[in-house]
């Protein structure tokens, strides 16, 4: 499987600017995805799902509505984060590794029956829509124009944030793989930053202000209260750096299951097997700081080059690491953030 795309031209002329349709963009694409509801896998319990049904001329989200449905009603099921359990979804995500890792979010798959759709909508993130089995007609609403495309297996459609698009299945089985990319918005960012700062407040013990001197001018704010504010309002660049790293590397930690393994056995496996980042893991670095799954981790100076390479390439044959670094890898392995073998259910 290979993405046929002039990446330099695409990022310069289309990324974040305008839509792009690439017929046959993925060579040797063989869609093997099936309806997760048919598989009844316990490992899918953390995967969010939505169901859209055609109701008159509209498509409505029926996910939480308890109502008997006509089996012939056009519908679309959306499964999120399928790259966690589905090998092909994971491989599709990796086709777009020319986009920085901190922007890559997840893969979503829509399974539609004939005339199934989610309706006309716009997203607040960039998205590549890869057509799997079946055929889908697309309408893209851009610059007061409507662009029409018919997507077949292996075709790729790119849609930037804020652009209305509307896809309708033209076949009884129609699978579309959606690779989404983060595009942080200012309001959401402020809300998350406020939560982050409150969490930091909870970690500190209370220090009460004490006057050094009293002024005869009772309405005067003294300089020592200003000094107190400066010392205890941690508005420093390091706080912002840490927040950025935590924000972009955050994931749902409930996706991971703790492992039980002795340090001795881990070291033995480390000598003969490569390590991989778990497909559910986000590992990023910012300056000299390293972040994994929303947690800042301390790296020994002489191991930084090796760990940085690991984060970039998602795999490593651990060699020449000091004992502290091995202990760190051991801790990450026990948390299932890194693995000796990635496991996919399908």
C-alpha positions as CSV (number, residue, x, y, z in Angstrom):
1,X,0.0,0.0,0.0
2,X,1.4,3.3,-1.1
3,X,0.3,7.0,-1.1
4,X,0.9,8.5,-4.6
5,X,1.2,12.2,-3.7
6,X,3.6,15.1,-4.3
7,X,3.9,15.9,-0.6
8,X,5.9,19.1,-1.0
9,X,3.4,20.5,-3.5
10,X,0.4,19.4,-1.5
11,X,1.6,21.0,1.8
12,X,2.5,24.2,0.0
13,X,-0.7,24.6,-2.1
14,X,-3.5,22.8,-0.4
15,X,-2.8,21.9,3.3
16,X,-5.2,24.1,5.4
17,X,-6.1,26.2,2.3
18,X,-8.4,24.3,-0.1
19,X,-9.7,20.8,-0.9
20,X,-7.9,18.3,-3.0
21,X,-9.2,15.2,-4.8
22,X,-6.7,12.5,-5.8
23,X,-8.2,9.6,-7.8
24,X,-6.3,6.3,-7.2
25,X,-4.2,8.1,-4.6
26,X,-3.5,4.9,-2.6
27,X,-2.1,2.1,-4.7
28,X,-2.7,-1.6,-3.7
29,X,-5.4,-0.6,-1.3
30,X,-7.4,-3.6,-0.1
31,X,-10.2,-2.7,2.3
32,X,-10.8,-5.5,4.8
33,X,-13.0,-3.7,7.4
34,X,-16.2,-5.2,8.6
35,X,-19.0,-3.9,10.8
36,X,-17.7,-3.9,14.4
37,X,-21.2,-4.6,15.7
38,X,-21.1,-7.9,13.9
39,X,-17.8,-8.9,15.6
40,X,-19.0,-8.0,19.1
41,X,-15.5,-7.5,20.3
42,X,-15.0,-6.6,24.0
43,X,-11.9,-4.5,23.0
44,X,-14.1,-2.1,21.2
45,X,-15.9,-0.8,24.3
46,X,-13.8,2.3,24.4
47,X,-14.4,3.1,20.7
48,X,-17.1,5.8,20.3
49,X,-19.8,5.1,17.8
50,X,-22.5,7.2,16.1
51,X,-25.4,6.2,13.9
52,X,-26.9,8.6,11.3
53,X,-30.2,7.7,9.6
54,X,-32.1,9.3,6.8
55,X,-35.3,11.0,8.0
56,X,-37.0,12.6,5.1
57,X,-34.4,14.8,3.4
58,X,-32.3,15.1,6.5
59,X,-29.7,12.8,8.1
60,X,-30.2,12.6,11.9
61,X,-27.9,11.3,14.7
62,X,-30.0,8.4,16.1
63,X,-27.1,7.0,18.3
64,X,-29.0,7.4,21.7
65,X,-32.5,7.2,20.4
66,X,-34.3,3.9,21.4
67,X,-36.6,3.3,18.5
68,X,-37.3,0.4,16.2
69,X,-35.7,1.2,12.9
70,X,-36.7,0.0,9.4
71,X,-33.9,-2.2,8.1
72,X,-34.1,-0.5,4.7
73,X,-33.5,3.0,6.1
74,X,-30.3,4.5,4.6
75,X,-27.8,4.7,7.4
76,X,-24.2,5.4,8.3
77,X,-22.3,4.0,11.3
78,X,-19.3,5.9,12.4
79,X,-16.5,4.2,14.4
80,X,-13.8,6.3,16.0
81,X,-10.2,5.5,16.8
82,X,-10.2,2.4,14.7
83,X,-6.4,2.6,14.3
84,X,-6.2,1.3,17.9
85,X,-7.7,-2.1,17.0
86,X,-7.5,-2.4,13.2
87,X,-4.2,-3.0,11.4
88,X,-5.2,-1.4,8.1
89,X,-6.5,1.7,9.8
90,X,-3.1,2.0,11.6
91,X,-1.3,1.6,8.3
92,X,-3.5,4.2,6.6
93,X,-2.7,6.7,9.4
94,X,1.0,6.1,8.8
95,X,0.7,7.0,5.1
96,X,0.4,10.6,6.2
97,X,3.5,10.7,8.3
98,X,4.7,13.8,6.4
99,X,2.2,15.7,8.6
100,X,3.8,16.5,12.0
101,X,2.8,13.9,14.6
102,X,1.5,16.4,17.1
103,X,-1.3,17.2,14.6
104,X,-2.3,13.6,13.8
105,X,-5.5,12.6,15.7
106,X,-7.1,9.3,14.8
107,X,-8.8,7.2,12.1
108,X,-12.6,7.0,11.9
109,X,-14.5,4.6,9.6
110,X,-18.0,5.2,8.3
111,X,-19.9,2.2,7.1
112,X,-22.9,3.2,5.0
113,X,-25.7,1.4,3.3
114,X,-27.1,2.7,-0.1
115,X,-27.9,6.4,0.2
116,X,-26.4,6.5,3.7
117,X,-24.7,9.7,4.9
118,X,-24.1,12.0,7.9
119,X,-25.4,15.0,5.9
120,X,-23.8,18.2,5.0
121,X,-21.3,19.4,7.6
122,X,-18.0,21.1,8.3
123,X,-15.2,20.0,10.6
124,X,-12.9,22.0,12.8
125,X,-9.9,19.9,11.7
126,X,-8.2,18.8,8.5
127,X,-9.3,15.4,7.2
128,X,-8.2,12.9,4.5
129,X,-11.2,10.8,3.3
130,X,-10.0,7.5,1.8
131,X,-12.6,5.5,0.0
132,X,-12.7,1.8,0.8
133,X,-15.2,-0.7,-0.5
134,X,-18.1,0.8,-2.5
135,X,-18.7,4.2,-4.1
136,X,-19.5,7.5,-2.6
137,X,-20.6,10.8,-4.2
138,X,-19.1,14.0,-2.7
139,X,-20.1,17.6,-2.8
140,X,-17.6,20.2,-1.6
141,X,-18.8,23.7,-0.9
142,X,-15.8,26.1,-1.3
143,X,-15.5,29.7,-2.3
144,X,-19.3,29.9,-3.2
145,X,-18.9,27.0,-5.6
146,X,-19.9,23.3,-5.5
147,X,-17.4,20.7,-6.5
148,X,-18.7,17.2,-7.4
149,X,-16.6,14.0,-7.1
150,X,-17.3,10.3,-7.3
151,X,-14.9,8.3,-5.0
152,X,-14.0,4.7,-5.6
153,X,-11.7,2.4,-3.7
154,X,-8.3,3.9,-3.2
155,X,-9.4,7.5,-4.1
156,X,-8.4,10.2,-1.6
157,X,-10.2,13.5,-0.8
158,X,-8.6,16.2,1.4
159,X,-10.9,18.7,3.1
160,X,-9.4,21.6,5.3
161,X,-11.1,22.9,8.4
162,X,-14.4,24.9,8.0
163,X,-15.3,23.6,4.5
164,X,-18.7,22.1,4.1
165,X,-18.8,18.7,2.6
166,X,-21.4,16.1,1.9
167,X,-20.9,12.5,1.0
168,X,-23.7,10.0,0.0
169,X,-23.2,6.2,-0.5
170,X,-23.9,4.9,-4.0
171,X,-23.6,1.2,-3.1
172,X,-25.0,-1.3,-0.6
173,X,-21.6,-1.4,1.2
174,X,-19.6,1.8,1.4
175,X,-16.6,2.2,3.7
176,X,-14.8,5.5,4.1
177,X,-11.7,5.9,6.2
178,X,-11.3,9.4,7.7
179,X,-7.8,10.4,8.9
180,X,-8.3,13.5,11.2
181,X,-5.8,16.1,12.2
182,X,-6.0,18.4,15.2
183,X,-6.6,22.1,14.6
184,X,-6.8,23.7,18.1
185,X,-9.4,26.5,18.5
186,X,-8.7,29.4,20.8
187,X,-11.8,29.0,23.0
188,X,-11.3,25.3,23.7
189,X,-7.6,26.0,24.3
190,X,-8.4,28.6,27.0
191,X,-10.8,26.2,28.8
192,X,-8.2,23.4,28.9
193,X,-5.5,25.8,30.0
194,X,-7.7,27.0,32.9
195,X,-8.2,23.4,34.0
196,X,-4.5,22.8,33.8
197,X,-3.7,25.8,36.0
198,X,-6.3,24.7,38.6
199,X,-4.7,21.3,38.7
200,X,-1.4,22.9,39.4
201,X,-3.0,24.9,42.2
202,X,-4.2,21.7,43.8
203,X,-0.6,20.4,43.9
204,X,0.7,23.3,46.0
205,X,0.4,23.9,49.7
206,X,-1.1,27.2,50.8
207,X,1.3,30.0,51.6
208,X,-0.2,33.1,53.2
209,X,0.9,36.6,52.6
210,X,2.5,38.5,55.4
211,X,3.2,42.2,55.3
212,X,6.7,43.3,55.8
213,X,5.7,46.9,56.6
214,X,2.6,48.9,57.0
215,X,2.2,52.3,55.2
216,X,0.5,55.2,56.8
217,X,-1.3,55.6,53.5
218,X,-4.1,53.2,54.1
219,X,-5.3,53.0,50.4
220,X,-1.8,52.3,49.0
221,X,-1.0,48.9,47.6
222,X,2.5,48.1,48.8
223,X,5.3,46.6,46.7
224,X,5.6,43.5,48.9
225,X,2.1,42.3,47.8
226,X,3.2,42.7,44.2
227,X,6.3,40.6,44.9
228,X,4.0,38.0,46.5
229,X,1.9,37.9,43.3
230,X,5.0,37.5,41.1
231,X,6.4,34.6,43.2
232,X,3.2,32.6,43.3
233,X,1.5,33.2,40.0
234,X,3.5,30.8,37.9
235,X,3.1,32.7,34.7
236,X,6.5,31.6,33.3
237,X,7.5,30.3,29.9
238,X,8.2,26.9,31.4
239,X,4.5,26.6,32.4
240,X,3.4,27.3,28.8
241,X,5.9,24.9,27.4
242,X,4.7,22.2,29.7
243,X,1.1,22.9,29.0
244,X,1.7,22.6,25.2
245,X,3.5,19.3,25.6
246,X,0.8,17.9,27.8
247,X,-2.0,19.2,25.6
248,X,-0.8,17.7,22.4
249,X,0.2,14.3,23.9
250,X,-3.0,13.7,25.9
251,X,-5.0,10.6,25.3
252,X,-7.6,8.6,27.2
253,X,-5.5,6.7,29.8
254,X,-8.4,4.1,30.3
255,X,-7.3,2.7,26.9
256,X,-4.2,1.2,28.6
257,X,-4.0,-1.9,30.8
258,X,-1.2,-2.3,33.3
259,X,1.2,-5.2,32.7
260,X,2.8,-7.5,35.3
261,X,6.4,-8.3,34.5
262,X,9.7,-8.5,36.5
263,X,12.5,-6.1,35.8
264,X,14.8,-9.1,35.1
265,X,12.5,-10.5,32.5
266,X,12.0,-7.1,30.9
267,X,15.8,-6.6,30.6
268,X,16.1,-10.1,29.0
269,X,13.4,-9.2,26.4
270,X,15.0,-5.8,25.8
271,X,18.3,-7.4,24.7
272,X,16.7,-9.5,22.0
273,X,13.5,-7.7,20.9
274,X,12.8,-4.2,19.5
275,X,10.4,-1.8,21.4
276,X,7.5,-0.1,19.7
277,X,5.3,2.7,20.8
278,X,1.8,1.3,21.5
279,X,-0.5,2.4,18.6
280,X,-2.6,4.2,21.2
281,X,0.3,6.2,22.6
282,X,1.2,9.8,21.8
283,X,4.9,10.5,22.3
284,X,6.2,14.0,21.6
285,X,9.1,16.2,22.6
286,X,9.3,20.0,22.9
287,X,12.8,21.5,23.4
288,X,14.5,19.3,26.0
289,X,11.2,18.1,27.5
290,X,9.5,14.8,26.6
291,X,5.8,14.0,26.9
292,X,3.9,10.7,26.6
293,X,0.2,10.3,26.9
294,X,-0.3,13.7,28.6
295,X,2.5,13.1,31.1
296,X,5.9,14.9,31.3
297,X,8.7,12.3,31.6
298,X,12.3,12.9,32.7
299,X,15.0,11.7,30.3
300,X,18.7,11.3,31.2
301,X,20.8,13.7,29.2
302,X,23.0,10.9,27.6
303,X,19.8,9.1,26.5
304,X,18.0,12.0,24.9
305,X,19.3,11.3,21.4
306,X,18.1,7.6,21.6
307,X,14.7,8.5,23.1
308,X,14.1,11.3,20.6
309,X,14.8,8.9,17.7
310,X,12.4,6.4,19.4
311,X,9.6,9.0,19.5
312,X,10.2,10.0,15.9
313,X,10.4,6.5,14.4
314,X,8.0,4.7,16.9
315,X,10.5,1.8,17.2
316,X,13.9,1.2,18.7
317,X,16.4,-1.5,19.5
318,X,17.4,-0.4,22.9
319,X,21.2,-0.3,23.2
320,X,23.7,1.7,25.2
321,X,21.1,3.0,27.6
322,X,22.0,3.7,31.2
323,X,20.2,2.0,34.1
324,X,17.9,4.9,34.8
325,X,16.7,5.0,31.2
326,X,16.1,1.2,31.3
327,X,14.1,1.7,34.5
328,X,12.0,4.4,32.7
329,X,11.3,2.1,29.8
330,X,10.4,-0.6,32.3
331,X,7.8,1.7,33.9
332,X,6.4,2.8,30.5
333,X,6.2,-0.8,29.4
334,X,4.3,-1.8,32.6
335,X,1.8,1.0,31.8
336,X,1.4,-0.4,28.3
337,X,2.6,2.8,26.7
338,X,5.3,0.9,24.9
339,X,5.2,-2.7,23.7
340,X,7.4,-5.5,22.2
341,X,4.6,-6.2,19.7
342,X,1.6,-4.2,18.7
343,X,-1.6,-6.1,18.9
344,X,-4.6,-5.5,16.6
345,X,-7.9,-7.3,17.0
346,X,-8.7,-7.0,13.2
